[in-house]
Amino acid sequence: MSYKKFEIWQDVREIVIDLHRMSLSSLPKFEMFEEGSQIRRSSKSIKSNIVEGYGRKKYKQEYIKFLTYSISSNDETIDHLENLYETGSLKDENHDFQNHKLYPNFHYPVPSTQYPVPSTQHPAPSTQYPAPSTQYPEPDQHPSI
């Protein structure tokens, strides 16, 4: 199975293309190189982190870490879009991103079949480690260099 089979990756791919086009055609010139650049990078990061996480799927924690990065990049992209709407820089009715898949559908729990997380071979440790008991020297007791 490839990451391209994931419905979430396919949705994000469409959104990245839409956002890229919008950021180059519908924004004022000064926003095209500031907020537009940020939107292009953060939206592409959503997709790239899904791909990188999939590439590390053999290591459960790495896989989850990159999916978490993807969610964070999604949040960043939404924040940039909100900034553009709030400042009036994005007014084009052809790009209604608040009703697009990016806005309403990306904050609901993803079914486990969407991102099949590999099971771990190692059982979780059953012992809890005590907190370190580090004694720090008083400021005047530091060795001189």
N, C-alpha and C positions, 0 to 999 in steps of 0.2 A: 504494500500500500504506500502511496505517495502522499505528501502533505497537500498536494493539489486536489486530492479527493475530499479534503475537509471542506464542509460547507462554509465554515467560518473564514477559511483562507480565500475561497472563491468570492465571498461577500466583500472581504477587505480589499481584494484585488480590484473589484469594480469601484469601490470607494476611493482607492488611491488614484485611479485613472480620472475619476470625476473631480476629485480635489485638485489634482495636478492641472487639469484643464481650466478649472474655475480660477485657480490662483494666478494663472497667466493671462486670463482673458477678462475677468469680471472685477478685478480689484483696481483701485487707483494706483497709479505708478509708484508712489512712495510706499504703498503697502505690498506691492508685488515683490519687492526686494527685502522687506522686513518680515511682516507677519506671514506673507505668502510663502517665503522661503522656509519659515519655521513649520508651517502646515505641511508643506511638501515633505520635509525631512521627518517630522513626527509621524505622519500617516504611513510613509514608507517603512518606518521603523516597526509599526504594528505588524506588517506582513513579514518583514525580515526576521523578527524575533520568533514568529510562529515557525518559520522555516528553520531557523537555527535550533530552536527547541526540538523540533522533529528530528533534526540531525543528531541530537544528543539523547534521543528517546531511550537508549539503552541504560542511561543513568537517570533514574527517576527524579532525583533532586535537581539535576541540571535542566531536565525537561520542564519541570514545574517552574523553575527560576525564569526561564526564557518566556514561558507563557505569562508569567507575572509581569515581566518587562513589557510584553505586548499590550497587556491591559493598561499599564502605566502610560505607554505611548498613545493609546487610544484616549485616555483621559486628557493628556496634553493636547491632542488634536482637537478634542471637543472644546477645551478651554480657548484655544486660538480661534476657533469658529465663533464662539460666544463673544470674544473680544471684537471680532469684525462686525458682528451684528449690533453689539452694544454701541460701538463707535460710529455706526452708520456706513462703514466702508463696504459692507456687503449688502446690496439691495436687490440683486438680480433675482427675479422670480423664477428664472430657469434653474436656479440652484437652491432649492428648498431643502437644506440639509437638516433642519429640525424635524422634518417628516421623512427624512432619508433613513436608511438602515443604520447609519452611523450613530444617529442620535438616540432613538428609542430602543433599539434592539441590542445594544452592546453592553447593557448593564443588567441583564438578567442572567441567572445562573446557567452556564453552559452544560447541557446534558453530558453525562460521562461518556456516552458513545461519540460525542463530538471530538473530544480529546481523549482517546483511550490512553490512560496513564499505565505504563507497564508496572506489573507487580514487582515488588522487591524480593530478592532472594534471601536477604539477611533479616533476621528478626530484630525488632527494636530492642535496644539494651534495657534490661529489667532493673538495673541498679541506677540510683540517682547519685550523682557525684556531689560531694560537699562543696560549698562555696569556698574559693581560695581565701586563706587567712594571711594576706600579705600585710606585713608591718612596714610602714614607710618611715624612713628616718626623719628626724626633725630637720628643718631647713638649714640650721647651722651645723649639722653633722654630715653634710655631703662632702665627699672627698674632693679635694682641690685638684685641678688639672695642671 
